Amino acid sequence: MMTGFKDARVYLKERRTDISVRDAMKIYFATKFYAQGYDRLASCEGLAASWVNSLHRRLDKKKIENWQMRLFGPA
């Protein structure tokens, strides 16, 4: 349990993109291929390189990677 942070505040000093974390997650984890969204998300300043790389892979292959192994383990 964390203590001492009850009244802590976070302030947004600068917004580097017009895409929210919520929207980024909706685009990245959507179940349907969405090229326009992937392009937009991949161009966001500060996005992790691994996410940018996976978005570019999706665009190159024109499909979403299979998440079954990550979600459910080996069949």
Chimera marker file (.cmm) of the C-alpha trace (Angstrom):
<marker_set name="trace">
<marker id="1" x="0.000" y="0.000" z="0.000" r="1" g="1" b="0" radius="0.5"/>
<marker id="2" x="1.345" y="3.405" z="-0.978" r="1" g="1" b="0" radius="0.5"/>
<marker id="3" x="1.196" y="6.136" z="1.617" r="1" g="1" b="0" radius="0.5"/>
<marker id="4" x="1.911" y="9.828" z="1.453" r="1" g="1" b="0" radius="0.5"/>
<marker id="5" x="0.474" y="10.274" z="-2.047" r="1" g="1" b="0" radius="0.5"/>
<marker id="6" x="-3.139" y="10.948" z="-1.141" r="1" g="1" b="0" radius="0.5"/>
<marker id="7" x="-2.973" y="14.615" z="-2.070" r="1" g="1" b="0" radius="0.5"/>
<marker id="8" x="-0.305" y="14.325" z="-4.775" r="1" g="1" b="0" radius="0.5"/>
<marker id="9" x="-1.142" y="16.008" z="-8.058" r="1" g="1" b="0" radius="0.5"/>
<marker id="10" x="0.038" y="15.532" z="-11.596" r="1" g="1" b="0" radius="0.5"/>
<marker id="11" x="0.097" y="18.428" z="-14.030" r="1" g="1" b="0" radius="0.5"/>
<marker id="12" x="0.298" y="18.199" z="-17.798" r="1" g="1" b="0" radius="0.5"/>
<marker id="13" x="3.093" y="20.563" z="-18.781" r="1" g="1" b="0" radius="0.5"/>
<marker id="14" x="3.164" y="19.813" z="-22.476" r="1" g="1" b="0" radius="0.5"/>
<marker id="15" x="1.099" y="17.768" z="-24.911" r="1" g="1" b="0" radius="0.5"/>
<marker id="16" x="3.218" y="16.446" z="-27.768" r="1" g="1" b="0" radius="0.5"/>
<marker id="17" x="0.430" y="14.800" z="-29.717" r="1" g="1" b="0" radius="0.5"/>
<marker id="18" x="-3.294" y="15.123" z="-30.245" r="1" g="1" b="0" radius="0.5"/>
<marker id="19" x="-3.832" y="11.432" z="-29.508" r="1" g="1" b="0" radius="0.5"/>
<marker id="20" x="-4.779" y="10.426" z="-25.968" r="1" g="1" b="0" radius="0.5"/>
<marker id="21" x="-3.529" y="7.329" z="-24.172" r="1" g="1" b="0" radius="0.5"/>
<marker id="22" x="-7.087" y="5.988" z="-24.383" r="1" g="1" b="0" radius="0.5"/>
<marker id="23" x="-7.216" y="6.470" z="-28.155" r="1" g="1" b="0" radius="0.5"/>
<marker id="24" x="-3.736" y="4.982" z="-28.594" r="1" g="1" b="0" radius="0.5"/>
<marker id="25" x="-4.800" y="1.854" z="-26.706" r="1" g="1" b="0" radius="0.5"/>
<marker id="26" x="-8.020" y="1.584" z="-28.741" r="1" g="1" b="0" radius="0.5"/>
<marker id="27" x="-6.044" y="1.744" z="-31.987" r="1" g="1" b="0" radius="0.5"/>
<marker id="28" x="-3.250" y="-0.589" z="-30.921" r="1" g="1" b="0" radius="0.5"/>
<marker id="29" x="-5.423" y="-3.279" z="-29.349" r="1" g="1" b="0" radius="0.5"/>
<marker id="30" x="-8.331" y="-3.205" z="-31.823" r="1" g="1" b="0" radius="0.5"/>
<marker id="31" x="-9.252" y="-6.576" z="-33.294" r="1" g="1" b="0" radius="0.5"/>
<marker id="32" x="-9.595" y="-5.271" z="-36.867" r="1" g="1" b="0" radius="0.5"/>
<marker id="33" x="-6.768" y="-4.026" z="-39.115" r="1" g="1" b="0" radius="0.5"/>
<marker id="34" x="-6.783" y="-0.210" z="-39.182" r="1" g="1" b="0" radius="0.5"/>
<marker id="35" x="-4.032" y="1.192" z="-41.450" r="1" g="1" b="0" radius="0.5"/>
<marker id="36" x="-4.958" y="4.861" z="-41.005" r="1" g="1" b="0" radius="0.5"/>
<marker id="37" x="-4.916" y="4.525" z="-37.212" r="1" g="1" b="0" radius="0.5"/>
<marker id="38" x="-1.581" y="2.682" z="-37.240" r="1" g="1" b="0" radius="0.5"/>
<marker id="39" x="-0.044" y="5.417" z="-39.403" r="1" g="1" b="0" radius="0.5"/>
<marker id="40" x="-1.329" y="8.105" z="-37.068" r="1" g="1" b="0" radius="0.5"/>
<marker id="41" x="-0.188" y="6.288" z="-33.941" r="1" g="1" b="0" radius="0.5"/>
<marker id="42" x="3.261" y="5.409" z="-35.336" r="1" g="1" b="0" radius="0.5"/>
<marker id="43" x="3.909" y="9.098" z="-36.026" r="1" g="1" b="0" radius="0.5"/>
<marker id="44" x="3.291" y="10.133" z="-32.388" r="1" g="1" b="0" radius="0.5"/>
<marker id="45" x="6.367" y="11.715" z="-30.851" r="1" g="1" b="0" radius="0.5"/>
<marker id="46" x="7.600" y="9.767" z="-27.850" r="1" g="1" b="0" radius="0.5"/>
<marker id="47" x="5.845" y="6.489" z="-28.677" r="1" g="1" b="0" radius="0.5"/>
<marker id="48" x="7.969" y="3.500" z="-27.658" r="1" g="1" b="0" radius="0.5"/>
<marker id="49" x="10.153" y="2.158" z="-30.471" r="1" g="1" b="0" radius="0.5"/>
<marker id="50" x="8.754" y="-1.351" z="-29.968" r="1" g="1" b="0" radius="0.5"/>
<marker id="51" x="5.225" y="-0.053" z="-30.604" r="1" g="1" b="0" radius="0.5"/>
<marker id="52" x="6.342" y="1.894" z="-33.681" r="1" g="1" b="0" radius="0.5"/>
<marker id="53" x="8.106" y="-1.220" z="-35.007" r="1" g="1" b="0" radius="0.5"/>
<marker id="54" x="5.063" y="-3.423" z="-34.451" r="1" g="1" b="0" radius="0.5"/>
<marker id="55" x="2.796" y="-0.860" z="-36.129" r="1" g="1" b="0" radius="0.5"/>
<marker id="56" x="5.121" y="-0.749" z="-39.147" r="1" g="1" b="0" radius="0.5"/>
<marker id="57" x="5.120" y="-4.570" z="-39.273" r="1" g="1" b="0" radius="0.5"/>
<marker id="58" x="1.329" y="-4.547" z="-39.309" r="1" g="1" b="0" radius="0.5"/>
<marker id="59" x="1.300" y="-2.013" z="-42.123" r="1" g="1" b="0" radius="0.5"/>
<marker id="60" x="3.865" y="-3.998" z="-44.137" r="1" g="1" b="0" radius="0.5"/>
<marker id="61" x="2.032" y="-7.309" z="-43.685" r="1" g="1" b="0" radius="0.5"/>
<marker id="62" x="-1.431" y="-5.720" z="-43.791" r="1" g="1" b="0" radius="0.5"/>
<marker id="63" x="-2.554" y="-7.766" z="-40.802" r="1" g="1" b="0" radius="0.5"/>
<marker id="64" x="-2.480" y="-7.872" z="-37.004" r="1" g="1" b="0" radius="0.5"/>
<marker id="65" x="-0.083" y="-10.292" z="-35.354" r="1" g="1" b="0" radius="0.5"/>
<marker id="66" x="-1.520" y="-13.367" z="-33.649" r="1" g="1" b="0" radius="0.5"/>
<marker id="67" x="-1.916" y="-12.710" z="-29.909" r="1" g="1" b="0" radius="0.5"/>
<marker id="68" x="-3.113" y="-16.207" z="-28.985" r="1" g="1" b="0" radius="0.5"/>
<marker id="69" x="0.269" y="-17.385" z="-27.678" r="1" g="1" b="0" radius="0.5"/>
<marker id="70" x="0.651" y="-14.309" z="-25.467" r="1" g="1" b="0" radius="0.5"/>
<marker id="71" x="-2.891" y="-14.530" z="-24.170" r="1" g="1" b="0" radius="0.5"/>
<marker id="72" x="-3.380" y="-18.266" z="-23.741" r="1" g="1" b="0" radius="0.5"/>
<marker id="73" x="0.061" y="-19.906" z="-23.937" r="1" g="1" b="0" radius="0.5"/>
<marker id="74" x="0.964" y="-22.867" z="-26.144" r="1" g="1" b="0" radius="0.5"/>
<marker id="75" x="-1.958" y="-24.863" z="-27.516" r="1" g="1" b="0" radius="0.5"/>
<link id1="1" id2="2" r="1" g="1" b="0" radius="0.2"/>
<link id1="2" id2="3" r="1" g="1" b="0" radius="0.2"/>
<link id1="3" id2="4" r="1" g="1" b="0" radius="0.2"/>
<link id1="4" id2="5" r="1" g="1" b="0" radius="0.2"/>
<link id1="5" id2="6" r="1" g="1" b="0" radius="0.2"/>
<link id1="6" id2="7" r="1" g="1" b="0" radius="0.2"/>
<link id1="7" id2="8" r="1" g="1" b="0" radius="0.2"/>
<link id1="8" id2="9" r="1" g="1" b="0" radius="0.2"/>
<link id1="9" id2="10" r="1" g="1" b="0" radius="0.2"/>
<link id1="10" id2="11" r="1" g="1" b="0" radius="0.2"/>
<link id1="11" id2="12" r="1" g="1" b="0" radius="0.2"/>
<link id1="12" id2="13" r="1" g="1" b="0" radius="0.2"/>
<link id1="13" id2="14" r="1" g="1" b="0" radius="0.2"/>
<link id1="14" id2="15" r="1" g="1" b="0" radius="0.2"/>
<link id1="15" id2="16" r="1" g="1" b="0" radius="0.2"/>
<link id1="16" id2="17" r="1" g="1" b="0" radius="0.2"/>
<link id1="17" id2="18" r="1" g="1" b="0" radius="0.2"/>
<link id1="18" id2="19" r="1" g="1" b="0" radius="0.2"/>
<link id1="19" id2="20" r="1" g="1" b="0" radius="0.2"/>
<link id1="20" id2="21" r="1" g="1" b="0" radius="0.2"/>
<link id1="21" id2="22" r="1" g="1" b="0" radius="0.2"/>
<link id1="22" id2="23" r="1" g="1" b="0" radius="0.2"/>
<link id1="23" id2="24" r="1" g="1" b="0" radius="0.2"/>
<link id1="24" id2="25" r="1" g="1" b="0" radius="0.2"/>
<link id1="25" id2="26" r="1" g="1" b="0" radius="0.2"/>
<link id1="26" id2="27" r="1" g="1" b="0" radius="0.2"/>
<link id1="27" id2="28" r="1" g="1" b="0" radius="0.2"/>
<link id1="28" id2="29" r="1" g="1" b="0" radius="0.2"/>
<link id1="29" id2="30" r="1" g="1" b="0" radius="0.2"/>
<link id1="30" id2="31" r="1" g="1" b="0" radius="0.2"/>
<link id1="31" id2="32" r="1" g="1" b="0" radius="0.2"/>
<link id1="32" id2="33" r="1" g="1" b="0" radius="0.2"/>
<link id1="33" id2="34" r="1" g="1" b="0" radius="0.2"/>
<link id1="34" id2="35" r="1" g="1" b="0" radius="0.2"/>
<link id1="35" id2="36" r="1" g="1" b="0" radius="0.2"/>
<link id1="36" id2="37" r="1" g="1" b="0" radius="0.2"/>
<link id1="37" id2="38" r="1" g="1" b="0" radius="0.2"/>
<link id1="38" id2="39" r="1" g="1" b="0" radius="0.2"/>
<link id1="39" id2="40" r="1" g="1" b="0" radius="0.2"/>
<link id1="40" id2="41" r="1" g="1" b="0" radius="0.2"/>
<link id1="41" id2="42" r="1" g="1" b="0" radius="0.2"/>
<link id1="42" id2="43" r="1" g="1" b="0" radius="0.2"/>
<link id1="43" id2="44" r="1" g="1" b="0" radius="0.2"/>
<link id1="44" id2="45" r="1" g="1" b="0" radius="0.2"/>
<link id1="45" id2="46" r="1" g="1" b="0" radius="0.2"/>
<link id1="46" id2="47" r="1" g="1" b="0" radius="0.2"/>
<link id1="47" id2="48" r="1" g="1" b="0" radius="0.2"/>
<link id1="48" id2="49" r="1" g="1" b="0" radius="0.2"/>
<link id1="49" id2="50" r="1" g="1" b="0" radius="0.2"/>
<link id1="50" id2="51" r="1" g="1" b="0" radius="0.2"/>
<link id1="51" id2="52" r="1" g="1" b="0" radius="0.2"/>
<link id1="52" id2="53" r="1" g="1" b="0" radius="0.2"/>
<link id1="53" id2="54" r="1" g="1" b="0" radius="0.2"/>
<link id1="54" id2="55" r="1" g="1" b="0" radius="0.2"/>
<link id1="55" id2="56" r="1" g="1" b="0" radius="0.2"/>
<link id1="56" id2="57" r="1" g="1" b="0" radius="0.2"/>
<link id1="57" id2="58" r="1" g="1" b="0" radius="0.2"/>
<link id1="58" id2="59" r="1" g="1" b="0" radius="0.2"/>
<link id1="59" id2="60" r="1" g="1" b="0" radius="0.2"/>
<link id1="60" id2="61" r="1" g="1" b="0" radius="0.2"/>
<link id1="61" id2="62" r="1" g="1" b="0" radius="0.2"/>
<link id1="62" id2="63" r="1" g="1" b="0" radius="0.2"/>
<link id1="63" id2="64" r="1" g="1" b="0" radius="0.2"/>
<link id1="64" id2="65" r="1" g="1" b="0" radius="0.2"/>
<link id1="65" id2="66" r="1" g="1" b="0" radius="0.2"/>
<link id1="66" id2="67" r="1" g="1" b="0" radius="0.2"/>
<link id1="67" id2="68" r="1" g="1" b="0" radius="0.2"/>
<link id1="68" id2="69" r="1" g="1" b="0" radius="0.2"/>
<link id1="69" id2="70" r="1" g="1" b="0" radius="0.2"/>
<link id1="70" id2="71" r="1" g="1" b="0" radius="0.2"/>
<link id1="71" id2="72" r="1" g="1" b="0" radius="0.2"/>
<link id1="72" id2="73" r="1" g="1" b="0" radius="0.2"/>
<link id1="73" id2="74" r="1" g="1" b="0" radius="0.2"/>
<link id1="74" id2="75" r="1" g="1" b="0" radius="0.2"/>
</marker_set>
